[in-house]
Amino acid sequence: MTDNNILEVKNLKKFYPIYGSIISGKITSYVQAVNDVSFNLRKKSTLGLVGESGCGKSTIGKSILLLVKPDKGKIILDGVNIADLNPKQLIKKRKDLQIIFQDPYSSLNPRWNVEQLVQEYLNINRIGTKKERGKRVRELLDIVGISKKWINKYPHEFSGGQRQRISIARALAQMPKVLICDEPVSALDVSIQAQILNLLIELKKEFQISYLFISHDLGVVRYISDYVAVMYLGKIVETADTRTLYEKPVHPYTRALMEAAKPPPSISGKKPEKIILKGDVPDPSNPPQGCFFHTRCNYKDSSCTKEYPPMVEVEKDHFVSCFKSGQFI
């Protein structure tokens, strides 16, 4: 664990079993949701984790929180491998690690009002007196831009953006060191997305929080992230600081994502070179031999079908898993 990192994930694996039948109960294969993933989250920074739906982004977030138990790997939070902690030890460490879910409506108890929702952690851990907890709740609501006069309202009485602000206030109740944002703005209107993103940026600066920001939206990731990791079929294929990745993507998959996200020629003023992906994403329970991306890659050769390419540093702090990376530097 280096002094510059708050979180280190090493060789993380999470496979989900597929059963042949209810009667036999035999496992026939596994969905390889996260397959040997490693990355670091620096202090006071935001790592954007981007990729297509189903590539394993959310499973990584839930595995780090131990909401799902990883099959293998280390999750080192502030020098402690939390994957090895017993339940009692984990409860003490939970205050440093929280999550904001994609859908604020389903993540908020509809039977509780705002005060109960935000105060839950304080009550469970018996932090302060009843009066002090109430004061803390009002402070948190003020921080996220929710009026204190709405403290007795219920989730259904708020808009999507307001509910997400309440979710953020709840996550901040224990002032975590790391906040996992799992598609926190994908269910919101574009104008509201900007407000929530700006709020998260302000909170990061004010409270020195580190974010793992999970999203499939390249524009959102570019706006909020300091550096980015690109995932494909359970593996990270490229990482770099945000400016480098968006200006000089190397992996063919990353290049295809960037091309797909470009505005049309009538807006950009020039006709972009399109890289069109062929075929469908392979079955995660039976990934192809060699590079997982070779079935859709225009640059593959025989080496790509035999073994998985190692992650190599093509320039300072820019890592790519591709045998053809030299062609695109």
C-alpha positions in Angstrom: 0.0 0.0 0.0 1.6 3.3 -1.1 1.0 6.5 0.8 -0.8 8.0 -2.3 -3.5 5.3 -2.5 -6.5 5.0 -0.2 -7.8 1.8 -1.9 -6.0 -1.0 -3.7 -7.8 -3.9 -5.4 -5.6 -6.9 -6.3 -6.6 -9.9 -8.5 -10.3 -9.6 -7.7 -12.5 -12.4 -8.9 -16.2 -13.0 -8.7 -17.8 -15.9 -10.6 -21.6 -16.6 -10.3 -22.5 -20.3 -10.6 -25.0 -21.6 -13.2 -27.0 -24.6 -12.1 -28.2 -27.3 -14.5 -31.5 -27.9 -12.8 -33.4 -27.3 -9.6 -33.6 -31.0 -9.0 -29.9 -31.9 -9.5 -28.5 -28.8 -8.0 -25.3 -29.3 -10.0 -23.2 -26.4 -11.2 -22.7 -26.6 -14.9 -20.7 -23.4 -15.5 -19.9 -20.0 -14.1 -20.6 -16.4 -15.2 -17.2 -14.7 -15.0 -18.5 -11.3 -13.8 -15.1 -10.1 -12.6 -12.0 -11.9 -13.7 -8.6 -11.0 -12.1 -9.1 -7.2 -11.8 -6.5 -5.0 -10.2 -6.5 -1.2 -9.8 -5.6 1.6 -7.3 -7.8 4.5 -6.1 -5.7 7.5 -5.1 -6.4 9.7 -2.1 -8.7 12.7 -2.9 -9.3 11.6 -6.5 -11.9 10.1 -8.7 -11.4 6.9 -10.7 -14.0 6.4 -13.4 -14.9 2.8 -14.2 -16.5 2.6 -17.6 -17.7 -0.1 -20.0 -20.8 -1.6 -21.6 -23.7 -2.9 -19.4 -22.9 -6.4 -18.1 -19.1 -6.0 -18.1 -18.8 -6.3 -14.3 -18.6 -2.7 -13.2 -21.3 -2.9 -10.5 -20.1 -6.3 -9.3 -16.7 -4.7 -8.6 -18.4 -2.0 -6.5 -20.5 -4.5 -4.6 -17.4 -6.8 -4.1 -15.4 -3.9 -2.7 -18.2 -3.2 -0.2 -18.4 -7.0 0.5 -22.2 -6.8 -0.4 -21.2 -9.8 -2.5 -18.3 -11.9 -1.3 -15.5 -12.1 -3.8 -14.1 -15.5 -4.7 -10.5 -14.3 -4.7 -8.4 -11.2 -4.3 -7.4 -8.4 -1.9 -9.3 -5.3 -1.1 -6.9 -3.1 0.8 -8.6 0.0 2.4 -6.3 2.4 4.1 -3.7 -0.4 4.7 -6.2 -3.0 5.8 -7.3 -6.0 3.7 -11.0 -5.8 4.5 -11.7 -9.1 2.6 -10.0 -10.9 5.5 -11.9 -9.1 8.3 -14.5 -10.9 10.5 -18.0 -9.4 10.7 -17.2 -7.5 14.0 -14.0 -6.0 12.5 -15.8 -5.2 9.3 -18.5 -3.2 11.0 -15.9 -0.8 12.4 -14.3 -0.4 9.0 -17.6 0.2 7.2 -17.6 3.9 8.2 -14.8 4.5 5.8 -16.6 3.0 2.8 -20.1 3.8 1.5 -22.1 3.6 -1.7 -24.6 5.7 -3.7 -26.9 3.5 -5.8 -28.2 4.0 -9.3 -31.9 4.2 -8.4 -32.5 6.4 -5.3 -36.1 5.4 -5.1 -35.5 1.7 -4.6 -32.5 2.3 -2.3 -34.6 4.5 0.1 -37.1 2.9 2.5 -40.5 4.3 1.4 -41.8 3.9 5.0 -39.2 6.3 6.5 -39.1 10.0 6.3 -36.0 12.0 5.4 -34.9 12.4 9.0 -35.1 8.6 9.7 -33.3 7.8 6.4 -30.3 10.1 7.1 -30.2 9.4 10.8 -30.2 5.6 10.5 -26.4 5.2 10.7 -26.2 7.6 13.6 -28.8 5.6 15.5 -27.3 2.2 14.8 -23.9 3.3 16.1 -25.4 5.4 18.9 -23.5 8.5 17.9 -24.3 11.5 20.0 -27.5 12.3 21.8 -30.9 12.4 20.1 -30.7 16.2 19.9 -27.2 16.0 18.4 -28.3 13.4 15.8 -31.2 15.6 14.8 -28.8 18.6 14.4 -26.4 16.5 12.4 -29.2 15.4 10.0 -30.1 19.0 9.4 -26.5 19.9 8.7 -26.2 17.1 6.1 -29.4 18.1 4.4 -28.1 21.6 4.1 -24.8 20.4 2.6 -26.6 18.5 -0.2 -29.2 21.2 -0.9 -32.3 19.8 0.7 -34.5 22.2 2.7 -34.8 21.4 6.4 -38.5 22.1 6.3 -38.9 18.9 4.2 -37.4 16.7 7.0 -40.7 14.9 7.7 -41.5 14.1 4.0 -41.2 10.7 2.4 -39.2 9.5 -0.7 -42.3 9.5 -3.0 -42.8 13.2 -2.3 -39.4 14.1 -3.9 -38.1 14.3 -7.5 -35.4 11.9 -8.7 -32.7 14.5 -8.2 -33.9 15.3 -4.7 -34.0 11.7 -3.8 -30.4 11.3 -5.0 -29.4 14.2 -2.8 -30.9 12.5 0.2 -29.0 9.3 -0.7 -25.8 11.4 -0.8 -26.6 12.9 2.6 -27.2 9.4 4.0 -23.8 8.2 2.7 -22.1 11.2 4.2 -23.5 10.6 7.7 -20.3 8.8 8.7 -17.9 10.9 6.5 -16.4 8.0 4.6 -13.0 8.0 3.0 -14.2 6.2 -0.1 -17.5 6.7 -1.8 -18.6 4.2 -4.5 -20.9 5.9 -7.0 -22.8 3.2 -8.9 -24.3 5.0 -12.0 -25.6 7.8 -9.6 -26.9 10.0 -12.4 -28.0 7.6 -15.2 -31.7 7.7 -14.1 -31.8 11.5 -14.0 -32.5 14.3 -16.6 -29.4 15.8 -18.2 -29.8 19.2 -16.4 -30.2 17.4 -13.0 -27.2 15.2 -13.8 -25.0 18.3 -14.0 -26.3 19.5 -10.6 -25.5 16.1 -8.9 -22.1 15.9 -10.6 -21.2 19.4 -9.4 -22.4 18.6 -5.9 -20.1 15.4 -5.8 -17.1 17.5 -7.0 -17.7 20.1 -4.3 -18.1 17.4 -1.6 -14.9 15.7 -2.7 -13.0 19.0 -2.3 -14.6 19.9 1.0 -14.4 16.5 2.7 -11.4 15.0 0.9 -13.3 12.0 -0.3 -12.1 9.6 -2.9 -14.6 8.3 -5.5 -14.9 5.1 -7.5 -17.4 6.4 -10.1 -19.1 3.6 -12.1 -20.8 4.6 -15.3 -21.4 3.7 -19.0 -21.7 7.3 -20.0 -18.3 8.5 -21.4 -19.3 12.2 -21.1 -20.1 11.9 -17.5 -17.0 10.0 -16.7 -14.8 12.6 -18.5 -16.4 15.4 -16.6 -15.9 14.0 -13.1 -12.9 11.6 -13.2 -9.2 12.3 -12.7 -8.3 9.0 -14.3 -10.3 6.2 -16.0 -10.3 2.4 -16.2 -12.1 0.7 -19.2 -13.7 -2.7 -18.7 -14.6 -5.4 -21.1 -16.2 -8.8 -20.2 -15.0 -8.8 -16.6 -11.5 -7.4 -17.2 -9.8 -4.0 -17.3 -8.3 -3.4 -20.8 -7.0 0.1 -20.4 -6.2 2.7 -17.7 -4.8 6.3 -18.0 -5.5 9.8 -16.7 -8.6 11.2 -18.2 -7.0 13.6 -20.7 -4.7 11.0 -22.1 -7.4 8.3 -22.4 -9.8 10.6 -24.2 -7.2 12.2 -26.5 -5.1 9.1 -27.2 -7.1 5.9 -26.6 -5.0 2.8 -27.5 -7.1 -0.4 -27.0 -9.4 -1.1 -30.0 -12.4 -1.4 -27.6 -11.6 2.0 -26.0 -11.2 3.6 -29.4 -14.6 2.2 -30.5 -16.3 3.5 -27.4 -14.8 7.0 -28.0 -15.9 7.0 -31.7 -19.4 6.0 -30.7 -19.6 8.8 -28.2 -18.5 11.5 -30.7 -21.1 14.1 -31.8 -22.4 13.9 -35.4 -20.6 15.7 -38.2 -23.1 18.5 -38.3 -22.2 19.5 -34.8 -18.5 18.7 -34.6 -17.7 20.2 -38.1 -15.8 17.2 -39.3 -16.6 13.6 -40.2 -15.1 11.2 -37.6 -13.5 8.0 -38.5 -15.9 5.3 -37.3 -14.7 2.1 -35.8 -17.8 -0.2 -35.9 -17.8 -3.2 -33.6 -18.8 -6.5 -35.2 -20.9 -9.1 -33.6 -22.1 -9.3 -30.0 -20.4 -9.4 -26.6 -19.4 -13.0 -25.9 -21.1 -15.1 -23.3 -19.5 -14.3 -20.0 -19.9 -17.9 -18.9 -17.8 -19.1 -21.9 -15.4 -16.3 -22.9 -13.3 -16.8 -26.0 -9.8 -18.2 -25.7 -7.0 -15.6 -25.9 -8.0 -11.9 -25.8 -11.7 -11.7 -24.9 -12.1 -8.9 -27.4 -10.6 -10.6 -30.5 -14.1 -11.8 -31.7 -15.0 -8.2 -32.4 -11.6 -6.7 -33.2 -10.5 -5.5 -36.7 -6.8 -5.8 -35.8 -6.6 -9.3 -34.4 -4.1 -11.9 -35.6 -3.2 -15.5 -34.5 -1.5 -14.4 -31.3 -4.7 -12.7 -30.1 -6.6 -16.0 -30.2 -4.0 -18.0 -28.2 -3.3 -16.1 -25.0 -4.7 -13.2 -23.1 -2.5 -10.0 -23.5 -0.7 -8.8 -20.4 -1.2 -5.3 -19.1 1.7 -3.2 -20.3 2.7 0.5 -19.8 2.7 2.1 -23.2 3.6 5.5 -21.8 3.8 6.9 -18.3 0.8 5.8 -16.2 -1.0 4.6 -19.4 -1.6 0.8 -19.3 -3.1 -1.3 -22.0 -3.9 -5.0 -22.4 -3.5 -5.5 -26.2 -0.8 -7.1 -28.4 -1.4 -4.4 -31.0 -1.0 -1.4 -28.7 2.2 -0.3 -30.6 0.1 0.5 -33.7 -2.0 3.1 -31.9 0.6 5.1 -29.9 
